[in-house]
């Protein structure tokens, strides 16, 4: 089949990725077929291969896009400032980026096991790059006697694990607004690092 081009391709390609994102998050990668994705988009199953080689490539593309966009967002927002302020910037950036992307967050963490060995290695490299951003901040704060932690790496894992879970329960229509949740988590992270909580 000839590869689709022009405005139709520009519209359908993103629809394919959005359909895969929705279905993978809802049913799990292993349970979703290319036929289901095609039905969600509203095209014949054969037409999907104009936009992706296979289902594995779709999964990798979703994870890769999520992580590269996250890294780019953080690196564009962080400033040259003291570790205490920088870690607050990190928490704010992380939560702002993730709280409206529950499906992407679920896939990024829960579908790693379904990546091919090569794709897993690529995604792990990106994940470790992001984890190192926080670890480096904590290490700098420890060295400057601003943070009181035993192990910056383990502490960074604990913080990221805590932040990751927010997206699983956060409700934009719930008791607390997104900004209020972010403020609470900024204070929680400071306490974990041995710094007095910030004032409202």
Phi, psi and omega per residue, in radians:
X1 nan 2.385 -3.128
X2 -1.161 2.520 -3.111
X3 -1.279 2.315 -3.116
X4 -1.186 2.483 -3.132
X5 -2.371 3.024 3.055
X6 1.399 -2.836 -3.030
X7 -1.106 -0.547 3.138
X8 -1.088 -0.738 3.126
X9 -1.149 -0.663 -3.135
X10 -1.136 -0.523 3.122
X11 -1.468 -0.706 -3.031
X12 -1.322 -0.655 -3.141
X13 -0.935 -0.930 3.095
X14 -1.075 -0.581 3.106
X15 -1.118 -0.657 3.111
X16 -1.098 -0.795 -3.136
X17 -1.143 -0.705 3.122
X18 -1.147 -0.686 3.110
X19 -1.127 -0.763 3.117
X20 -1.100 -0.746 3.118
X21 -1.010 -0.849 -3.120
X22 -1.089 -0.834 -3.062
X23 -1.259 -0.701 3.100
X24 -1.072 -0.727 -3.128
X25 -1.206 -0.605 -3.072
X26 -1.379 -0.763 -3.018
X27 -1.992 -0.259 -3.033
X28 1.638 2.495 -3.076
X29 -0.953 -0.829 -3.031
X30 -1.111 -0.491 -3.064
X31 -1.552 -0.119 -3.070
X32 -1.743 2.318 3.106
X33 -1.796 2.816 3.056
X34 -1.080 -0.548 3.108
X35 -1.118 -0.692 3.098
X36 -1.137 -0.709 3.121
X37 -1.109 -0.757 3.123
X38 -1.060 -0.741 3.139
X39 -1.115 -0.670 3.121
X40 -1.129 -0.661 3.137
X41 -1.341 -0.565 -3.090
X42 1.618 0.584 3.114
X43 -2.264 2.909 3.032
X44 -1.225 2.588 -3.071
X45 -1.018 -0.636 3.135
X46 -1.099 -0.477 -3.127
X47 -1.205 -0.411 -3.141
X48 -1.037 -0.563 -3.052
X49 -1.298 -0.049 2.948
X50 -1.343 -0.285 -3.029
X51 -2.065 -0.302 3.121
X52 -2.718 2.487 3.133
X53 -1.157 -0.626 -3.079
X54 -2.951 3.109 -3.104
X55 -1.159 -0.651 3.113
X56 -1.047 -0.706 3.126
X57 -1.132 -0.626 3.080
X58 -1.111 -0.790 3.130
X59 -1.070 -0.819 3.133
X60 -1.071 -0.763 -3.125
X61 -1.065 -0.725 3.132
X62 -1.118 -0.776 -3.137
X63 -1.199 -0.755 -3.116
X64 -1.108 -0.768 3.128
X65 -1.094 -0.769 -3.139
X66 -1.027 -0.835 -3.059
X67 -1.307 -0.694 3.127
X68 -1.177 -0.686 3.090
X69 -1.135 -0.685 3.108
X70 -1.092 -0.834 3.128
X71 -1.079 -0.767 3.141
X72 -1.130 -0.693 3.122
X73 -1.097 -0.817 -3.136
X74 -1.117 -0.821 -3.079
X75 -1.171 -0.439 3.100
X76 -1.421 -0.347 -3.070
X77 -1.755 -0.489 -3.061
X78 -1.201 2.614 -3.119
X79 -2.119 2.929 3.116
X80 -1.483 1.583 -3.049
X81 -2.495 3.140 -3.109
X82 -1.157 2.650 -3.108
X83 -0.951 -0.655 -3.118
X84 -1.071 -0.766 3.121
X85 -1.284 -0.626 -3.097
X86 -1.160 -0.672 3.132
X87 -1.181 -0.559 3.062
X88 -1.198 -0.664 3.055
X89 -1.061 -0.723 -3.129
X90 -1.091 -0.829 -3.139
X91 -1.055 -0.793 -3.136
X92 -1.081 -0.808 -3.139
X93 -1.097 -0.805 -3.095
X94 -1.056 -0.832 -3.095
X95 -1.244 -0.719 3.093
X96 -1.029 -0.671 -3.114
X97 -1.250 -0.656 -2.972
X98 -1.624 -0.501 -2.945
X99 -1.136 -0.405 3.104
X100 -1.790 0.235 -3.077
X101 -2.262 0.862 -3.035
X102 -1.056 -0.657 -3.135
X103 -1.160 -0.782 -3.137
X104 -1.135 -0.682 3.124
X105 -1.133 -0.762 3.122
X106 -1.020 -0.820 -3.118
X107 -1.149 -0.723 -3.085
X108 -1.045 -0.541 -3.096
X109 -1.797 -0.610 -2.989
X110 -1.628 -0.266 -3.090
X111 -1.884 0.205 3.110
X112 -1.000 -0.633 -3.087
X113 -1.129 -0.328 -3.111
X114 -1.672 0.045 3.055
X115 -1.356 2.595 2.997
X116 -1.142 2.845 -3.106
X117 -1.001 -0.760 -3.131
X118 -1.163 -0.808 -3.132
X119 -1.157 -0.628 3.087
X120 -1.061 -0.763 -3.136
X121 -1.077 -0.700 3.132
X122 -1.153 -0.767 -3.135
X123 -1.188 -0.675 3.112
X124 -1.088 -0.623 3.093
X125 -1.079 -0.757 3.102
X126 -1.152 -0.764 3.141
X127 -1.066 -0.746 -3.136
X128 -1.181 -0.588 3.082
X129 -1.085 -0.725 3.138
X130 -1.224 -0.764 3.113
X131 -1.048 -0.644 -3.134
X132 -1.155 -0.511 3.096
X133 -1.021 -0.836 3.137
X134 -1.244 -0.750 3.135
X135 -1.016 -0.681 -3.133
X136 -1.138 -0.666 3.096
X137 -1.116 -0.792 -3.113
X138 -1.154 -0.704 3.108
X139 -1.075 -0.737 3.117
X140 -1.121 -0.722 3.124
X141 -1.174 -0.622 3.074
X142 -1.143 -0.768 -3.134
X143 -1.122 -0.536 3.138
X144 -1.569 0.109 -3.128
X145 1.047 0.527 3.065
X146 -1.606 -0.696 3.119
X147 -1.823 2.487 3.094
X148 -1.948 1.595 -3.122
X149 -2.355 2.661 3.119
X150 -1.455 -0.697 -3.032
X151 -2.498 1.845 -3.097
X152 -0.996 -0.672 -3.113
X153 -1.136 -0.868 -3.133
X154 -1.122 -0.675 3.110
X155 -1.102 -0.704 3.121
X156 -1.136 -0.670 3.082
X157 -1.090 -0.734 -3.128
X158 -1.113 -0.739 -3.139
X159 -1.162 -0.803 3.141
X160 -1.106 -0.666 3.097
X161 -1.095 -0.719 3.115
X162 -1.147 -0.772 -3.137
X163 -1.150 -0.641 -3.116
X164 -1.051 -0.655 -3.049
X165 -1.238 -0.364 -3.097
X166 -1.009 -0.708 -3.104
X167 -1.143 -0.298 -3.119
X168 -1.411 -0.353 -3.102
X169 -2.180 -0.239 -3.074
X170 -1.076 2.359 3.120
X171 -2.230 2.034 -3.121
X172 -1.039 -0.348 3.113
X173 -1.759 0.188 -3.071
X174 -1.420 -2.950 -3.041
X175 -1.116 -0.645 -3.105
X176 -1.941 2.487 3.087
X177 -1.339 2.933 3.096
X178 -1.040 -0.758 -3.134
X179 -1.098 -0.649 3.115
X180 -1.193 -0.697 3.078
X181 -1.080 -0.789 -3.140
X182 -1.065 -0.751 3.132
X183 -1.071 -0.733 3.110
X184 -1.095 -0.741 -3.113
X185 -1.273 -0.536 3.026
X186 -1.044 -0.789 3.132
X187 -1.167 -0.699 3.103
X188 -1.037 -0.756 -3.127
X189 -1.149 -0.730 3.099
X190 -1.053 -0.713 3.120
X191 -1.115 -0.691 3.102
X192 -1.078 -0.515 -3.110
X193 -1.610 0.042 3.104
X194 1.394 0.438 3.137
X195 -1.952 2.384 3.090
X196 -0.976 2.458 -3.111
X197 -1.078 2.549 3.099
X198 -1.269 2.738 3.123
X199 -1.627 2.607 3.122
X200 -1.045 nan nan
